[in-house]
């Protein structure tokens, strides 16, 4: 193996490096780096922070799997810690593995099937208020639906009103966190800036809801088969359970990841179907053949094969998690490149999923790509919408089933149409969202 390879990259500004270029257009910046500089491209955040974009699937596997012990989560996640605490998304090393072992059983395929009926019932109830010909901000609708689903499956609670209740606090928290992530100056939370005050207020609102739910359940002698009940009952090998604070952190993490990412995946899927009438017609045909005139059932998920492929292809083109970041914890060599302690390493799902060597005509929406186990014919980390390795998304099976059953419950009765002339672009926040909202017209089938 050739050692001491030197990564190349564009020249940056003396003090800001490439921070402004990255912040202005993260997707375009990373795609340009991969195209111009190959498997490893080098740039800077600020005057000192070295960053490497890796665009080779085998090297990405080394970072996320084979040599993952040399890395920790990127510094960006520090901005999420006031919100998520030491949940699965932000915790590290032995504590992360302990928490994951406690939570993992509730996300097994056999366990999540019990949540399918809630997914169907909530979607049907929500969509029953839609009117023929009305225009709706469909990504807001998807946020409300997935927020209601995660509330029901986590807490056995019906949070009516969606964003009017707690969604606004989640939205504010995420907006404040992304400002902190992208800013050149990152004042600690105790500094009373406007951003910090809003962030703390939003977190306080969410804490009041979560700690109230935890307290109620601690006093309730009866058990409930939801995620909160499973977390409270979970015990490690030494017989110890989680403290209220640990439960709160994991609930907040699942709450955020469990509705934000799936809502965006659903929004992008409806957008892509509206732009591709042949695929849309195939989805409608499959739903009619599998479900017909009856209500959807959880077991329909396995039969809706083309609809699953539609979701996989949507996750290829617009992955909600569009970049995975790691900080080098110990010097490490990968494929001849040496990464030093303190360096940042990025691997972008958005970039990798659009590489023509793995996905011919990468800009084309083609769900048929996922027929016949196509993913087994390409490197594992050419396509990784849920991440990979020990930190792979714990809720990936839950999210896929939810996306398919929500789509089936909507598309059984409706077509969702993009109005003429609307330009839709991705906005890379913490997740990949439709910029400025996604307005779509509702028509009954």
C-alpha positions as CSV (number, residue, x, y, z in Angstrom):
1,X,0.0,0.0,0.0
2,X,1.3,3.5,-0.9
3,X,1.6,5.6,2.2
4,X,1.9,9.3,2.8
5,X,-0.6,10.3,0.1
6,X,-1.4,14.0,0.2
7,X,-4.9,15.3,-0.1
8,X,-5.5,18.3,-2.3
9,X,-8.2,21.0,-2.2
10,X,-9.1,24.5,-3.2
11,X,-7.3,27.5,-1.7
12,X,-9.2,29.1,1.1
13,X,-9.3,32.5,2.8
14,X,-6.6,33.2,5.4
15,X,-8.8,33.4,8.5
16,X,-12.1,31.9,7.4
17,X,-10.8,29.1,5.3
18,X,-13.7,27.6,3.3
19,X,-16.4,28.2,6.0
20,X,-18.3,30.7,4.0
21,X,-18.2,28.7,0.8
22,X,-19.4,25.6,2.6
23,X,-22.2,27.5,4.5
24,X,-23.4,29.1,1.3
25,X,-23.9,25.8,-0.6
26,X,-22.9,22.7,1.3
27,X,-24.2,20.3,-1.3
28,X,-22.6,22.0,-4.3
29,X,-19.4,22.6,-2.4
30,X,-19.0,18.9,-1.5
31,X,-20.0,17.7,-4.9
32,X,-17.5,20.0,-6.5
33,X,-14.7,18.8,-4.2
34,X,-15.4,15.2,-4.9
35,X,-15.4,15.8,-8.7
36,X,-12.3,18.0,-8.7
37,X,-10.1,16.3,-6.1
38,X,-11.0,12.6,-6.1
39,X,-11.4,10.3,-3.1
40,X,-10.0,12.6,-0.4
41,X,-10.3,16.4,-0.7
42,X,-8.9,18.8,1.9
43,X,-10.3,22.1,3.1
44,X,-10.6,24.3,6.2
45,X,-13.2,25.6,8.6
46,X,-11.7,28.8,10.1
47,X,-8.0,29.3,10.3
48,X,-7.0,26.0,11.8
49,X,-9.7,23.3,11.5
50,X,-8.6,20.8,8.8
51,X,-11.4,18.9,7.1
52,X,-11.3,16.0,4.7
53,X,-14.2,15.0,2.5
54,X,-13.9,11.3,1.7
55,X,-15.7,10.1,-1.4
56,X,-14.5,6.5,-1.7
57,X,-16.8,3.8,-0.4
58,X,-14.0,1.5,1.0
59,X,-12.5,4.4,2.8
60,X,-15.9,5.5,4.2
61,X,-16.3,1.9,5.5
62,X,-12.9,2.2,7.3
63,X,-14.1,5.4,9.0
64,X,-17.5,4.2,10.0
65,X,-16.8,0.5,10.6
66,X,-13.4,-1.0,10.5
67,X,-11.5,1.8,12.2
68,X,-14.4,3.6,13.9
69,X,-12.6,3.4,17.3
70,X,-10.2,6.1,16.0
71,X,-13.1,8.6,15.6
72,X,-15.7,10.3,17.6
73,X,-18.7,12.4,16.5
74,X,-17.8,15.7,14.8
75,X,-17.7,18.9,16.8
76,X,-21.0,20.0,15.1
77,X,-22.8,17.6,17.4
78,X,-21.6,19.7,20.4
79,X,-24.2,22.3,19.2
80,X,-26.9,19.6,19.6
81,X,-25.9,18.5,23.1
82,X,-28.0,21.1,24.9
83,X,-31.0,19.7,23.1
84,X,-30.1,15.9,22.9
85,X,-27.9,15.6,26.0
86,X,-26.1,12.2,26.0
87,X,-28.6,10.4,23.7
88,X,-27.6,7.9,21.0
89,X,-26.8,10.6,18.4
90,X,-24.3,12.5,20.6
91,X,-22.9,10.1,23.2
92,X,-19.6,8.3,22.7
93,X,-17.6,5.1,23.4
94,X,-18.7,2.7,26.2
95,X,-21.7,4.9,27.3
96,X,-23.0,5.0,23.8
97,X,-22.7,1.2,23.4
98,X,-24.4,0.6,26.8
99,X,-27.4,2.8,25.9
100,X,-27.7,1.2,22.4
101,X,-27.8,-2.3,24.0
102,X,-30.6,-1.1,26.3
103,X,-32.6,0.5,23.5
104,X,-32.0,-1.9,20.6
105,X,-34.7,-4.5,21.5
106,X,-37.5,-2.0,21.0
107,X,-36.4,-1.5,17.4
108,X,-36.3,-5.1,16.2
109,X,-38.4,-5.8,13.1
110,X,-40.7,-8.0,15.2
111,X,-41.3,-5.3,17.7
112,X,-42.0,-2.4,15.4
113,X,-44.7,-4.2,13.5
114,X,-47.0,-3.5,16.5
115,X,-46.7,0.2,15.7
116,X,-48.0,-0.2,12.1
117,X,-51.6,0.3,12.9
118,X,-51.0,3.6,14.7
119,X,-49.1,4.8,11.6
120,X,-52.0,3.9,9.4
121,X,-54.8,5.3,11.7
122,X,-53.0,8.6,12.3
123,X,-52.3,9.2,8.6
124,X,-55.9,8.4,7.7
125,X,-57.3,10.6,10.4
126,X,-55.1,13.5,9.4
127,X,-55.7,13.2,5.6
128,X,-59.4,12.9,6.1
129,X,-59.6,16.7,6.5
130,X,-57.9,17.3,3.1
131,X,-60.2,18.9,0.5
132,X,-60.3,18.4,-3.3
133,X,-58.2,20.9,-5.1
134,X,-56.7,22.7,-2.1
135,X,-53.0,23.6,-2.0
136,X,-51.1,22.5,1.1
137,X,-47.6,22.9,2.5
138,X,-47.0,19.2,2.2
139,X,-43.8,19.1,4.2
140,X,-45.7,20.7,7.2
141,X,-48.3,18.0,6.8
142,X,-45.7,15.3,6.9
143,X,-44.1,16.9,10.0
144,X,-47.5,16.8,11.7
145,X,-48.2,13.2,10.8
146,X,-44.8,11.9,11.8
147,X,-44.9,14.0,15.0
148,X,-48.2,12.4,15.9
149,X,-46.9,8.9,15.1
150,X,-43.8,9.3,17.2
151,X,-45.8,10.7,20.1
152,X,-48.3,7.8,19.9
153,X,-45.6,5.1,19.6
154,X,-43.3,6.6,22.2
155,X,-45.7,7.8,24.8
156,X,-49.2,6.4,24.0
157,X,-50.2,10.1,23.7
158,X,-52.3,11.9,21.2
159,X,-50.7,15.3,20.7
160,X,-53.4,17.1,18.8
161,X,-52.4,20.3,16.9
162,X,-49.0,19.1,16.0
163,X,-46.7,22.1,15.7
164,X,-49.0,24.3,17.8
165,X,-48.2,22.1,20.8
166,X,-44.5,21.1,20.8
167,X,-43.4,21.1,17.1
168,X,-42.6,24.8,17.2
169,X,-40.1,24.2,20.0
170,X,-38.5,21.4,18.1
171,X,-38.3,23.6,15.0
172,X,-36.8,26.5,17.0
173,X,-34.2,24.2,18.7
174,X,-33.0,22.9,15.3
175,X,-32.9,26.3,13.8
176,X,-30.8,27.7,16.6
177,X,-28.5,24.6,16.6
178,X,-27.8,25.0,12.9
179,X,-26.9,28.6,13.4
180,X,-24.5,27.6,16.0
181,X,-23.0,24.9,13.8
182,X,-22.4,27.1,10.8
183,X,-21.2,30.2,12.7
184,X,-17.6,31.2,12.8
185,X,-18.0,32.3,16.4
186,X,-19.7,29.8,18.7
187,X,-20.5,31.3,22.1
188,X,-21.3,28.8,24.8
189,X,-24.9,28.5,25.8
190,X,-24.5,30.5,29.0
191,X,-23.7,33.6,27.0
192,X,-27.0,35.5,26.7
193,X,-27.1,36.0,23.0
194,X,-30.5,36.2,21.3
195,X,-29.8,32.8,19.6
196,X,-28.9,31.2,23.0
197,X,-31.9,32.6,24.7
198,X,-34.3,31.3,22.1
199,X,-32.5,27.9,22.1
200,X,-32.7,27.6,25.9
201,X,-36.4,28.6,25.9
202,X,-37.3,26.0,23.3
203,X,-35.4,23.3,25.2
204,X,-37.1,24.2,28.4
205,X,-40.5,23.8,26.8
206,X,-39.6,20.4,25.5
207,X,-38.1,19.4,28.9
208,X,-41.3,20.2,30.7
209,X,-43.2,17.9,28.4
210,X,-40.8,15.0,28.5
211,X,-40.0,15.1,32.3
212,X,-43.8,15.3,33.0
213,X,-44.4,12.2,30.9
214,X,-41.5,10.4,32.6
215,X,-42.8,11.4,36.0
216,X,-46.3,10.2,35.3
217,X,-45.1,6.9,34.0
218,X,-42.8,6.3,37.0
219,X,-45.9,6.7,39.2
220,X,-48.1,4.5,37.0
221,X,-47.9,0.9,38.2
222,X,-49.3,-0.4,35.0
223,X,-47.0,-1.1,32.0
224,X,-47.6,0.1,28.5
225,X,-46.1,-1.4,25.4
226,X,-44.6,1.8,24.0
227,X,-41.0,3.1,23.8
228,X,-41.2,5.0,27.0
229,X,-42.3,1.9,28.9
230,X,-39.5,-0.1,27.2
231,X,-36.9,2.5,28.2
232,X,-38.1,2.6,31.8
233,X,-38.1,-1.2,32.1
234,X,-34.7,-1.7,30.4
235,X,-31.9,-3.0,32.5
236,X,-28.2,-3.5,31.8
237,X,-26.1,-6.6,32.7
238,X,-25.6,-5.1,36.2
239,X,-29.3,-4.7,36.7
240,X,-29.2,-0.9,36.6
241,X,-31.8,1.0,34.6
242,X,-31.7,4.6,33.2
243,X,-32.0,7.7,35.3
244,X,-34.7,10.2,34.3
245,X,-32.1,12.3,32.6
246,X,-30.9,9.4,30.5
247,X,-34.5,8.5,29.5
248,X,-35.1,12.2,28.7
249,X,-32.0,12.3,26.4
250,X,-33.0,9.1,24.6
251,X,-36.6,10.3,24.2
252,X,-35.5,13.6,22.8
253,X,-33.1,11.9,20.4
254,X,-35.8,9.5,19.1
255,X,-38.3,12.3,19.1
256,X,-36.1,14.5,16.9
257,X,-34.8,11.7,14.6
258,X,-38.2,9.9,14.6
259,X,-40.2,12.6,13.0
260,X,-37.8,15.1,11.3
261,X,-36.0,12.7,9.1
262,X,-39.0,10.6,8.1
263,X,-41.1,13.7,7.4
264,X,-38.5,15.0,5.0
265,X,-38.1,11.5,3.3
266,X,-41.9,11.5,2.8
267,X,-42.0,15.1,1.5
268,X,-39.2,14.3,-1.1
269,X,-40.9,11.1,-2.1
270,X,-44.2,12.8,-2.8
271,X,-42.3,15.5,-4.7
272,X,-40.5,13.0,-6.8
273,X,-43.6,11.0,-7.6
274,X,-45.3,14.2,-8.7
275,X,-42.5,14.8,-11.2
276,X,-42.5,11.2,-12.4
277,X,-46.0,10.2,-13.5
278,X,-45.0,6.7,-14.6
279,X,-43.6,5.8,-11.2
280,X,-46.6,7.4,-9.6
281,X,-49.0,5.3,-11.7
282,X,-47.1,2.1,-10.7
283,X,-47.4,3.0,-7.0
284,X,-51.1,3.6,-7.3
285,X,-51.5,0.3,-9.2
286,X,-49.6,-1.6,-6.6
287,X,-51.6,-0.1,-3.7
288,X,-54.8,-0.9,-5.6
289,X,-53.7,-4.5,-6.2
290,X,-52.4,-5.1,-2.6
291,X,-55.0,-3.1,-0.6
292,X,-57.9,-2.5,-2.9
293,X,-60.9,-0.8,-1.3
294,X,-60.2,-1.9,2.3
295,X,-58.1,0.0,4.9
296,X,-54.4,-0.6,4.8
297,X,-52.9,-3.1,7.3
298,X,-49.5,-3.3,8.9
299,X,-48.8,-6.6,7.1
300,X,-49.3,-4.9,3.7
301,X,-45.8,-3.3,4.2
302,X,-44.0,-6.4,3.0
303,X,-46.2,-6.7,-0.1
304,X,-45.7,-3.1,-1.2
305,X,-42.4,-3.9,-2.9
306,X,-42.4,-1.2,-5.5
307,X,-43.5,1.4,-3.0
308,X,-40.5,0.4,-0.8
309,X,-38.2,0.8,-3.9
310,X,-39.7,4.3,-4.4
311,X,-38.7,5.2,-0.8
312,X,-35.2,3.8,-1.3
313,X,-34.8,5.8,-4.5
314,X,-36.0,8.9,-2.8
315,X,-33.5,8.4,0.0
316,X,-30.8,8.1,-2.7
317,X,-31.6,11.4,-4.4
318,X,-32.5,13.4,-1.2
319,X,-31.1,11.6,1.8
320,X,-32.4,13.4,5.0
321,X,-29.0,12.7,6.6
322,X,-26.9,14.2,3.8
323,X,-23.5,14.1,5.5
324,X,-21.8,12.1,8.2
325,X,-19.1,13.8,10.2
326,X,-16.4,12.4,12.5
327,X,-13.5,13.9,14.5
328,X,-10.2,12.1,14.6
329,X,-9.6,10.9,18.1
330,X,-6.3,9.2,17.5
331,X,-3.9,9.5,14.5
332,X,-5.0,7.0,11.9
333,X,-3.9,5.9,8.4
334,X,-6.5,4.9,5.8
335,X,-5.5,3.9,2.3
336,X,-2.2,5.7,2.5
337,X,-3.7,9.0,3.9
338,X,-2.8,10.0,7.5
339,X,-5.4,11.8,9.5
340,X,-4.3,13.6,12.6
341,X,-6.0,13.9,16.0
342,X,-8.4,16.8,15.8
343,X,-8.9,16.7,12.1
344,X,-12.5,16.4,10.8
345,X,-13.6,13.8,8.3
346,X,-16.8,14.1,6.3
347,X,-18.6,11.4,4.2
348,X,-21.6,12.7,2.2
349,X,-24.5,10.5,1.4
350,X,-25.8,13.2,-1.1
351,X,-22.5,13.1,-3.0
352,X,-22.0,9.3,-2.9
353,X,-25.6,8.5,-4.0
354,X,-25.2,10.6,-7.1
355,X,-22.0,8.9,-8.4
356,X,-22.6,7.6,-11.9
357,X,-20.2,4.6,-11.4
358,X,-22.7,3.2,-8.9
359,X,-25.9,4.7,-10.2
360,X,-26.1,5.2,-14.0
361,X,-27.9,8.4,-14.9
362,X,-27.7,9.5,-11.2
363,X,-30.1,12.5,-11.5
364,X,-32.9,10.3,-12.9
365,X,-35.6,9.0,-10.5
366,X,-35.7,5.3,-11.2
367,X,-37.1,3.1,-8.4
368,X,-36.4,0.0,-10.4
369,X,-32.7,0.4,-9.5
370,X,-33.5,-1.4,-6.3
371,X,-35.0,-4.5,-7.9
372,X,-33.1,-7.9,-7.7
373,X,-30.9,-6.9,-4.8
374,X,-28.9,-4.4,-6.8
375,X,-27.3,-3.0,-3.7
376,X,-25.4,-6.2,-3.2
377,X,-23.6,-5.6,-6.5
378,X,-22.1,-2.3,-5.4
379,X,-19.8,-1.4,-2.5
380,X,-21.7,-1.1,0.8
381,X,-20.9,2.6,1.4
382,X,-21.8,3.8,-2.1
383,X,-25.3,3.9,-0.6
384,X,-25.8,4.5,3.1
385,X,-28.9,6.7,3.8
386,X,-29.0,5.4,7.5
387,X,-25.3,5.7,8.1
388,X,-23.4,2.6,9.0
389,X,-21.3,0.7,11.5
390,X,-22.0,0.7,15.3
391,X,-23.7,4.1,14.9
392,X,-26.1,3.1,12.1
393,X,-29.6,4.6,12.6
394,X,-31.2,2.4,15.2
395,X,-34.7,3.3,13.8
396,X,-34.1,2.4,10.2
397,X,-36.6,-0.4,10.0
398,X,-39.2,1.7,11.9
399,X,-38.6,4.6,9.5
400,X,-38.9,2.5,6.3
401,X,-42.1,0.9,7.5
402,X,-43.6,4.2,8.5
403,X,-42.7,5.8,5.2
404,X,-44.3,3.0,3.2
405,X,-47.5,2.8,5.3
406,X,-48.0,6.6,5.4
407,X,-47.6,6.7,1.6
408,X,-50.0,3.9,1.1
409,X,-52.6,5.5,3.4
410,X,-52.3,8.8,1.5
411,X,-52.0,7.5,-2.1
412,X,-54.8,5.0,-1.8
413,X,-57.2,8.0,-2.0
414,X,-55.2,11.0,-3.2
415,X,-52.8,12.3,-5.9
416,X,-50.4,15.0,-4.6
417,X,-49.5,17.4,-7.5
418,X,-46.8,19.9,-7.8
419,X,-48.2,23.3,-9.0
420,X,-47.0,24.5,-12.3
421,X,-43.9,26.7,-12.1
422,X,-42.9,25.9,-8.6
423,X,-39.1,25.5,-8.2
424,X,-38.1,23.1,-5.5
425,X,-34.5,23.1,-4.1
426,X,-32.9,21.2,-1.2
427,X,-32.0,23.1,1.9
428,X,-29.3,21.4,4.0
429,X,-30.2,22.2,7.6
430,X,-29.5,19.5,10.2
431,X,-31.4,17.4,7.7
432,X,-32.1,17.9,4.0
433,X,-35.4,19.8,3.6
434,X,-37.3,21.4,0.7
435,X,-36.2,25.0,0.7
436,X,-39.0,27.4,1.7
437,X,-41.5,24.7,2.0
438,X,-43.2,22.3,-0.5
439,X,-46.5,23.5,-1.8
440,X,-48.6,20.8,-3.4
441,X,-52.2,20.4,-4.7
442,X,-54.5,17.7,-3.4
443,X,-56.7,15.7,-5.8
444,X,-58.9,12.8,-5.0
445,X,-58.3,9.6,-7.1
